[in-house]
Amino acid sequence: MSDWIKAARLRTLPLSLSGIIMGAFIAKWRLYREGGIWDWRIFALALLVTLLYQILSNYANDYGDGVKGTDAKRINEAEARAVASGRISAKQMKNAVILFSVLSFVATIGLLYVAFFPDFMKEFYTFIGLGVACILAAIGYTVGKKPYGYMGLGDLFVFVFFGLVSVCGSYFLFTKTFSWDMLLPGTAIGMMSMAVLNLNNMRDIESDRLSGKNSLALRIGFKNAMIYEMILLQLPLILILVFLGVNGFIQAQNYYVFIVMILLLPLMKLRRNIMTVKEPKELDQYLKQVGIMTFMMAVLTAFGLNFFN
C-alpha cells in the first residue's frame, strides 16, 4: 500500500485543489451578493473529482515514463518512480490507470448531476465532454505513441486544465454563468501550475535529453527556462490584484480583501532562491514550495472575499 501512496505523489495534491478553491469561493462571494445559494455538495464533489484526476494523472505519468524508459534515465528524481524501480509492475499500474479513469468518470457524473440536473441539461452534457477531455489529458501527458508531454506541450495543457478549466469551470458549476473577469484568477492559478511543471522539467532537463522527452524547458534551454520561471512566478499576484480592482475593492477602500498580497514577500524570496540555483537537481526542493504558494493564493483570496467583505 505504501508504494501506491508514494506513486500517487500526494505533494502534488494542493496544487490540484487550488483551482477548485479559487473558483468555488469566488462563486460563493458573488452568489452571496446576488442572493443566490452556494451548494456545499458541489464543492465536496468537485474536490473529490479533482483529487481523482490528480491521482490518475500521477499514476499515468508513472506508467508512461516507466514503460518508455524515461524514469530509468532520471538521476535527479527525488521520488523514485514505482514502475521504473520495479516496486509496482507496469501491468498493475496500467490497471490502476484504468480503475481511476472509471472512478473519475463516475465521480464526474455525480458532480454534474448535483450541479445541473434536471434544469440545465445542455450544460450537463457539455461538462460531461469536458470531464472526458480532463481524463484524456491526465492520461495523455506520457501515455500513447505521441504523448503531448514529450512534444513540449505540457505547459499549455497544464495552463488550460489546472488554470482556466479548474477555476472557470468550478465557478460555472455554482453560478451557471461565465464571467470574463474569472479569466484573471484562472490565468493566475494556471501560471503557478506551469511554474511547478517548469521547475520539474528544469530539474530533469539532462535525463529528459537522454530519453528524448522534449519538454519546453529542454527546447528553450536552462537559462531561458529560468527567465520563463521568474515570469510565471511574478505575474499571478498582479492578476489577482487586477481582479480585485475591477470588482471595485480599491474604490470601496475595503483593503482587508487584499490579504492575499501578504504572499508578495515570500514569493519574492522564493524567486530569489530559485534564481541562485546552478545545478538542476537542487530545484526539487522548490516544487513543494511553489505548490504551497499556489494553494495559499487560492485560500487567501477566498478568505478575503468571504470573510472580510
KEPATI-541062 format. One line per 10 residues: number of its first residue (from 1); their letters; for each residue x, y, z of C-alpha. Coordinates in nm, 3 decimals, decimal comma, always signed. Layout:
% residues N
NUM> a> X:Y:Z; ...
END
This chain:
% residues 309
1> msdwikaarl> +0,000:+0,000:+0,000; +0,284:+0,242:+0,079; +0,416:+0,204:-0,277; +0,077:+0,308:-0,417; +0,062:+0,607:-0,182; +0,409:+0,716:-0,291; +0,314:+0,671:-0,658; +0,010:+0,895:-0,601; +0,260:+1,174:-0,517; +0,048:+1,341:-0,254
11> rtlplslsgi> +0,266:+1,651:-0,254; +0,106:+1,749:-0,585; -0,249:+1,745:-0,445; -0,256:+2,101:-0,300; -0,184:+2,230:-0,650; -0,482:+2,047:-0,798; -0,712:+2,175:-0,522; -0,614:+2,538:-0,573; -0,823:+2,600:-0,884; -1,135:+2,445:-0,729
21> imgafiakwr> -1,099:+2,654:-0,413; -1,043:+2,972:-0,613; -1,341:+2,923:-0,846; -1,580:+2,788:-0,582; -1,527:+3,064:-0,327; -1,534:+3,345:-0,579; -1,872:+3,197:-0,678; -1,973:+3,191:-0,310; -1,885:+3,559:-0,270; -2,073:+3,655:-0,587
31> lyreggiwdw> -2,380:+3,445:-0,506; -2,395:+3,596:-0,157; -2,405:+3,947:-0,306; -2,679:+3,846:-0,550; -2,890:+3,649:-0,303; -2,810:+3,312:-0,458; -2,744:+2,977:-0,292; -2,400:+2,816:-0,268; -2,426:+2,437:-0,260; -2,163:+2,272:-0,038
41> rifalallvt> -2,232:+1,936:-0,208; -2,097:+2,071:-0,535; -1,781:+2,186:-0,358; -1,728:+1,850:-0,187; -1,781:+1,654:-0,509; -1,560:+1,893:-0,706; -1,278:+1,831:-0,456; -1,327:+1,454:-0,492; -1,322:+1,474:-0,870; -1,007:+1,684:-0,888
51> llyqilsnya> -0,830:+1,455:-0,640; -0,917:+1,154:-0,856; -0,796:+1,338:-1,168; -0,466:+1,421:-0,998; -0,402:+1,067:-0,877; -0,498:+0,936:-1,221; -0,251:+1,177:-1,380; +0,030:+1,076:-1,144; -0,030:+0,705:-1,198; -0,049:+0,755:-1,575
61> ndygdgvkgt> +0,275:+0,956:-1,573; +0,446:+0,685:-1,368; +0,324:+0,421:-1,611; +0,401:+0,616:-1,929; +0,752:+0,722:-1,828; +0,819:+0,378:-1,685; +0,735:+0,179:-1,999; +0,921:+0,432:-2,218; +1,233:+0,403:-2,002; +1,235:+0,774:-1,920
71> dakrineaea> +1,244:+0,725:-1,543; +1,530:+0,479:-1,570; +1,747:+0,764:-1,700; +1,645:+1,010:-1,429; +1,931:+1,076:-1,196; +1,774:+1,377:-1,028; +1,438:+1,227:-0,932; +1,378:+1,275:-0,560; +1,089:+1,031:-0,558; +1,183:+0,700:-0,717
81> ravasgrisa> +0,906:+0,614:-0,960; +0,718:+0,294:-0,890; +0,722:+0,127:-1,233; +1,082:+0,218:-1,317; +1,205:+0,090:-0,980; +1,004:-0,233:-1,012; +0,807:-0,176:-0,691; +0,486:-0,185:-0,899; +0,467:-0,372:-1,228; +0,367:-0,198:-1,550
91> kqmknavilf> +0,059:-0,421:-1,574; -0,050:-0,332:-1,221; -0,005:+0,039:-1,288; -0,195:+0,012:-1,617; -0,484:-0,149:-1,431; -0,471:+0,131:-1,172; -0,491:+0,388:-1,453; -0,798:+0,213:-1,593; -0,957:+0,190:-1,247; -0,903:+0,559:-1,168
101> svlsfvatig> -1,027:+0,656:-1,514; -1,354:+0,480:-1,436; -1,372:+0,624:-1,084; -1,300:+0,974:-1,218; -1,574:+0,944:-1,478; -1,830:+0,813:-1,227; -1,745:+1,090:-0,980; -1,771:+1,346:-1,260; -2,121:+1,223:-1,349; -2,220:+1,250:-0,983
111> llyvaffpdf> -2,087:+1,606:-0,959; -2,262:+1,717:-1,277; -2,588:+1,551:-1,171; -2,591:+1,754:-0,849; -2,486:+2,074:-1,025; -2,707:+2,066:-1,337; -2,982:+1,803:-1,327; -3,263:+1,848:-1,429; -3,280:+2,219:-1,517; -2,951:+2,259:-1,706
121> mkefytfigl> -2,928:+1,955:-1,932; -2,735:+2,130:-2,208; -2,468:+2,227:-1,958; -2,479:+1,874:-1,813; -2,384:+1,714:-2,143; -2,129:+1,985:-2,226; -1,948:+1,927:-1,897; -1,951:+1,551:-1,950; -1,748:+1,617:-2,263; -1,520:+1,845:-2,064
131> gvacilaaig> -1,478:+1,575:-1,799; -1,378:+1,320:-2,063; -1,128:+1,572:-2,200; -0,980:+1,611:-1,849; -0,941:+1,235:-1,814; -0,777:+1,203:-2,156; -0,545:+1,495:-2,077; -0,445:+1,333:-1,748; -0,352:+1,013:-1,929; -0,209:+1,161:-2,248
141> ytvgkkpygy> +0,080:+1,352:-2,088; +0,311:+1,049:-2,105; +0,094:+0,759:-2,234; +0,049:+0,671:-2,600; +0,253:+0,687:-2,918; +0,261:+1,067:-2,919; +0,224:+1,189:-2,558; +0,197:+1,566:-2,553; +0,442:+1,593:-2,261; +0,714:+1,459:-2,490
151> mglgdlfvfv> +0,638:+1,725:-2,751; +0,679:+2,026:-2,522; +0,304:+2,087:-2,489; +0,274:+2,007:-2,119; +0,282:+2,372:-2,015; -0,010:+2,458:-2,242; -0,225:+2,170:-2,117; -0,145:+2,248:-1,752; -0,241:+2,611:-1,807; -0,572:+2,516:-1,967
161> ffglvsvcgs> -0,681:+2,236:-1,732; -0,524:+2,336:-1,398; -0,597:+2,703:-1,456; -0,881:+2,804:-1,685; -1,089:+2,485:-1,673; -1,043:+2,433:-1,299; -1,118:+2,791:-1,189; -1,374:+2,897:-1,451; -1,534:+2,552:-1,462; -1,583:+2,528:-1,087
171> yflftktfsw> -1,722:+2,884:-1,084; -1,973:+2,785:-1,353; -2,087:+2,480:-1,155; -2,223:+2,712:-0,886; -2,337:+3,018:-1,081; -2,436:+2,858:-1,416; -2,280:+3,165:-1,581; -1,945:+3,268:-1,723; -1,786:+3,599:-1,624; -1,491:+3,733:-1,822
181> dmllpgtaig> -1,311:+3,854:-1,507; -1,276:+3,490:-1,398; -1,004:+3,460:-1,661; -0,780:+3,665:-1,431; -0,770:+3,423:-1,133; -0,788:+3,133:-1,379; -0,474:+3,260:-1,552; -0,306:+3,322:-1,215; -0,358:+2,962:-1,098; -0,267:+2,835:-1,444
191> mmsmavlnln> +0,066:+3,022:-1,441; +0,153:+2,898:-1,093; +0,079:+2,543:-1,209; +0,301:+2,598:-1,512; +0,574:+2,719:-1,275; +0,562:+2,385:-1,092; +0,581:+2,187:-1,416; +0,863:+2,405:-1,549; +1,064:+2,355:-1,230; +1,012:+1,981:-1,264
201> nmrdiesdrl> +1,127:+1,988:-1,626; +1,427:+2,209:-1,543; +1,528:+1,960:-1,275; +1,503:+1,671:-1,522; +1,648:+1,854:-1,820; +1,952:+1,629:-1,867; +1,772:+1,298:-1,815; +1,492:+1,415:-2,046; +1,755:+1,493:-2,309; +1,880:+1,135:-2,287
211> sgknslalri> +1,531:+0,985:-2,308; +1,402:+1,208:-2,589; +1,142:+1,386:-2,378; +1,139:+1,728:-2,542; +0,988:+1,938:-2,267; +0,962:+2,313:-2,313; +1,249:+2,362:-2,066; +1,468:+2,136:-2,279; +1,365:+2,312:-2,600; +1,448:+2,662:-2,478
221> gfknamiyem> +1,744:+2,571:-2,254; +1,805:+2,600:-1,881; +1,885:+2,973:-1,882; +1,575:+3,074:-2,077; +1,364:+2,833:-1,872; +1,482:+3,018:-1,560; +1,368:+3,351:-1,709; +1,037:+3,188:-1,801; +1,005:+3,064:-1,442; +1,055:+3,411:-1,300
231> illqlplili> +0,779:+3,549:-1,525; +0,542:+3,270:-1,421; +0,603:+3,347:-1,054; +0,583:+3,725:-1,098; +0,251:+3,774:-1,277; -0,012:+3,575:-1,076; -0,036:+3,815:-0,780; -0,065:+4,104:-1,025; -0,355:+3,928:-1,195; -0,529:+3,872:-0,860
241> lvflgvngfi> -0,478:+4,240:-0,779; -0,634:+4,339:-1,111; -0,928:+4,104:-1,042; -0,991:+4,269:-0,705; -0,952:+4,611:-0,864; -1,204:+4,556:-1,144; -1,452:+4,435:-0,882; -1,437:+4,770:-0,705; -1,247:+4,689:-0,388; -0,991:+4,967:-0,432
251> qaqnyyvfiv> -1,261:+5,232:-0,475; -1,454:+5,092:-0,179; -1,135:+5,105:+0,032; -1,208:+4,752:+0,152; -0,843:+4,677:+0,199; -0,883:+4,364:+0,412; -0,979:+4,179:+0,095; -0,620:+4,226:-0,022; -0,489:+3,988:+0,244; -0,361:+3,766:-0,039
261> milllplmkl> -0,094:+4,027:-0,106; +0,096:+3,912:+0,204; +0,236:+3,646:-0,031; +0,433:+3,918:-0,209; +0,736:+3,888:+0,020; +0,759:+3,506:+0,041; +0,716:+3,483:-0,336; +0,991:+3,740:-0,382; +1,221:+3,536:-0,157; +1,126:+3,216:-0,340
271> rrnimtvkep> +1,210:+3,369:-0,678; +1,545:+3,490:-0,545; +1,632:+3,145:-0,409; +1,539:+2,972:-0,734; +1,750:+3,216:-0,934; +2,061:+3,121:-0,735; +2,035:+2,754:-0,834; +2,311:+2,633:-1,062; +2,258:+2,256:-1,051; +1,919:+2,133:-1,183
281> keldqylkqv> +1,883:+1,870:-0,909; +1,873:+2,149:-0,649; +1,538:+2,267:-0,789; +1,349:+1,972:-0,643; +1,318:+2,137:-0,301; +1,121:+2,427:-0,453; +0,850:+2,217:-0,621; +0,657:+2,172:-0,298; +0,709:+2,537:-0,204; +0,558:+2,667:-0,529
291> gimtfmmavl> +0,266:+2,425:-0,489; +0,200:+2,551:-0,137; +0,222:+2,914:-0,256; -0,040:+2,835:-0,520; -0,265:+2,677:-0,260; -0,223:+2,971:-0,021; -0,301:+3,216:-0,302; -0,635:+3,043:-0,358; -0,714:+3,012:+0,014; -0,626:+3,373:+0,099
301> tafglnffn> -0,823:+3,508:-0,197; -1,123:+3,301:-0,089; -1,081:+3,408:+0,274; -1,054:+3,776:+0,187; -1,364:+3,776:-0,032; -1,588:+3,577:+0,200; -1,485:+3,682:+0,549; -1,363:+4,040:+0,513; -1,623:+4,159:+0,264
END
